[in-house]
Amino acid sequence: MCEPGAMLHTVPGIESDISSGGTMLGLRRCCCAGESFFRIHYLNRTMQAQTMTVTPPFPAKVIPVDLNRYSGLVMKRRAYLASIGRNVEFGLKRPSTVGTALCGGQGLLLPTIYGTGVAFLNAGGTVMERELAPGEVLLVDKHALVACESTVDIGVAAAGSCLMMFCGGMGLFVLQLTGPGLVLLQSMAFERAAAAYCAGQGRGGG
């Protein structure tokens, strides 16, 4: 299963199909979580092992995550690329507080993935994987989060003093992640890359 447009190559004998996983879930995922309404399914109809490849929609690294090791993942919007396995379920999760929903930069609903198999996520730049102990807190830039285990609490904290909040370049708030569980971070989120590209274009055009 993968996002629409993610297929790079396939071979005869692999059939494709499209579904939304349910109209209401598709609408909520599309309108409230910034995800695609449809998902593409590929099934090998031959008696032999076959290969196909998928590619991210922007210059990024592909992170494989073994879902069997974790109790589900909460993902940043547009972080999901593809997955392997029949027992994969998608859902949506509300942020734990209103402050997180309004100031955390993750939107009103967060995509989730549960089940068995392997999920493939998009991430830009250097990828950091961290296992948080129970009660351990990590403060991160709101664009840096790729995904975290469902046991991790996602909150917000002030970016620092008033001077830091207005002049430090981090915005007013940062994400506060509280363990236990897996955390995946990226050094060059799509938003940062797009902003740098637009800034460069603006200087070149001047």
NORRA-V593555 format. One record per backbone hydrogen bond with DSSP energy under -1.0 kcal/mol. CO is the residue of the C=O (numbers start at 1). NH is the residue of the N-H. If there is no record, write none. Layout:
# NORRA-V593555
co;nh
CO;NH
CO;NH
This chain:
# NORRA-V593555
co;nh
1;83
2;40
3;6
6;55
9;53
11;14
13;45
15;43
17;41
19;39
22;26
23;27
24;28
25;29
26;30
27;31
28;32
29;35
39;19
40;2
41;17
43;15
53;8
53;9
61;123
63;121
65;119
66;69
67;70
72;150
73;113
74;148
76;79
79;122
81;3
82;120
84;118
87;116
89;114
91;112
93;110
97;101
98;102
99;103
100;104
110;93
111;75
112;91
113;73
114;89
117;67
118;84
119;65
120;81
120;82
121;63
123;61
124;188
126;187
128;185
130;183
132;181
133;136
136;179
138;177
140;175
141;144
144;186
146;76
147;184
148;74
149;152
153;178
155;176
157;174
161;165
162;166
163;167
164;168
172;159
174;157
175;140
176;155
177;138
178;153
179;135
181;132
182;149
183;130
184;146
184;147
185;128
189;193
190;194
191;195
192;196
193;197
194;198
195;199
196;200
197;201
198;202
199;203
200;204
201;205
